[in-house]
Amino acid sequence: MMVLSVNVGLPRKVLFNGQSVTTGIFKNPIKEPVMVRKLNLDGDKQADLTVHGGVDKAVYSYPKEHYSYWRNQFSHLDFVWGMFGENFTTEGLMEDDINIGDQFQIGSAKLVATQPRMPCYKLGVKFGTMEIIRRFLSSGRSGIYFKVLEEGEVQPGDEIKIIKRDKNNVTVKDIVSLYNSNDIEHNIETMKRAIKVESLPEGWRYDLQKNLDQLQSDQ
């Protein structure tokens, strides 16, 4: 597994449907090493901190393996690394292989996987259509958010090393599936394991526990 591209960008104002929108989703690849901080990368910021950023969303990665799928979906667009607003465009780091709570060494930084991405309208701004929101959610191609355990430098070409696997074995894709599924009873065991994952943000664990409590009260 490796980092193919490191992408950063500062918030900017763009016009979308006749309205001015401030967004940090427009990111450009850089070639030099960059410091990964507790809240973001040097040279990178999030615009709306109510839904973006924070310690549990400090770094966002997206697999290059998904790019061919999206090129077929939106063939009129020019897909370059950073298209999804990701900080790291990766190779081999896939949502169905990575557990929430898995820890990684990337360059001199240490990170832990925390959650999938749930897209907001800013992705629609980037793609020029809100249709991407529905397609992104249903595709299961969410990418991965990380918390920074130890700050350090990362650059393109760095190996992504797993240094610790979470014992609960709940993948990033499992969390996406729980979000998209209406069949709560079928997912009880996955939910029980998920709420034990310390690195899963409190909001996710609260919602999963609420679903489990509802099931028990209905029995």
N, C-alpha and C positions, 0 to 999 in steps of 0.2 A: 504494500500500500504506500502511496506517496502523494505529496502535494504537487499538482501540476502547475497551478497558478495561485498567486497571492493577490487579492483584489481589495482595494480600499477606495473610499470616496467620502466626501463631506456633503452634508445636506445642501440641496439646491432647490430653487423654485422652478417649476415647470407648468406649462398650461395643459390642462386636460379637460375636455368637454367645456371649454370656455372659462374654466376656473383655475386660479393659481393654487398649486399644491406644493408643499415643501416635503421633500423626500430624500432619504439617504440611500435609496436602492440603486442608484447609478454608481457603479464601482468600476475601476479600471485596473488591469493587471500592472504589477510593479515587478521589477527584476531584482532589486536589492533586498537584503535582509530587513525585516521589520520587527519591532518589538510588539509582542502580544501582551496586553495589559489585562487587568482584572475585569475591565468593562468593555474593552474593544482593542483594536489594533491602532498603533500610531498612524495618524493620517486618515482615520476612519471614525465616523460618528453616526448615531441613529438620530432621526428627526423627531419622532414621536415616542418619547420614553414611557408613555402609558401602555403601549403594546409591544414596543421593541426595546432591545437592550436589557440592561441589568445583568447581574452576575450569572444568572442561569442562561442568558442568551448573549454571552460576550462574543462568541465566535460562531459563525455559521458556515457549514461546509455543504457542498453539493457535488454529487458524482458526475464526472464527465460521461459515464456510461448512459446517463439519461438524456444527454443532449441530442442524440440521433432521434429518439422518440419525439422530442419537442420540435425538432426541425421538420419532421413529417407533419406534425400538427399545425405548425405555423410557418409554412414554407416561404412566406413573403418576408420574414424577418431575418436579420443578420445575427446569427448566434455566435457571440464571442465569449470567452471565459469571463465570468462575473455577470452573466445575463440574468441570473436569478437573485442578484444582490448578495451572492455568497462571498465570504472572505477567502475561503479555500476552495478551489476547484480540485477535486481529488480523483485518484484512480484506485479502485479496489476497496474503497470504504463505503460499503453498501448497507442500507437500512435493515435488510433482513439478516445480516450477519453481525451487526453491532448491538450489544445490549445497552439499555439505559444503565448508567453506572460503570461502564467500562472505562478504564483510564488509559491514557495514551501519552507517549513521548513524541513530540514533533519539534525538531530542532532542539533548542534548549528549553522549550516550554513543556509543561505538563497540563493536560486537559482531561476532563471527564465528560462523557456524553450525557446530556440531560433530557432531551425531548426532541420530537419532530417539529417541523415548522407547520403552523396553521396560517395560511396566507391571508393577508388583509388586502384592501383595495389598492395599496401601493403597487402590488404586483400587476394589477390591471393597468395602472398608469404606465408601468414599464413596457407592457406588452401592447398597450393601446386599445385594450378591450377587457371588460370585466368577465368575459367568457373563460379566461384563463383561471379564475378563482375556482369555478366548479370543476374544471378539468384537472387542475392541480390536486385538489382534494381527492377526487375519485381515482386518480392514477396511482396513488400510494407512493409517488416519487417525491417524498417530503424534504429530503436532505436532513441534516443533523445539526442541532445546536449543542454548544459546549460551554461548560464553566471552566475558567482558568484556575488551576490548582497552584501552579508556579509560573510566574511571568518569565518570558524568555524570547529569544529571536527565532523567527521562522523565515524561510525563503523557498522559492520554487525549487523543486527537486528533492526536498527533504523527505526522508522516509517517515512513514507513520507507523510507530511501533506500539502494539498493545502491551502494556506493562501490568495490567490487572483486569481480570474479567469479573463482572458482577455475578454473584452466585444465584441470584433469583431468575436469571435467564429470561428476561423480558426484552425483546428486541425493540428497536425504534419502530419497525413495521408493525409489531404487535400493538403499540400505542395508537398508531394511525388506524389500525383495524378496529380497535375498541371505539375510537371516535366515530368512525364511519358506520359501525354496525348497529342495527336496531335489535339484534338478537342478543339481549343482555344475558339471558340464562345460559346460552351456549358459551359465554365468555367468563363465567364465574371464576374458574380456576386461574385464568390469566389475570383477572382483576385482583384476586387475592395475592398473587405473586407481585403484581405491580405496586400495590400500596406498601409493600415491604422495601421497595427500592429507595434508599435514602437520597439518592441523587435526583429522583424524579421530583420536580417542583411541587410545592404544597398545593397549588391550585389543581393540578392533575390528580393528586392523591385524594384531595377533598371530594372531587366529583366522582371518582371511582368508589370511594367509601360510601358516598351518598347512594349510588346505584346499588351497592351491595346491601346497605341497610334497607332500602326500599324492597328489594327482593325478599329479604328475611321477614319484613313486616307483612308482605303479601302472602306468605306461606301459612 
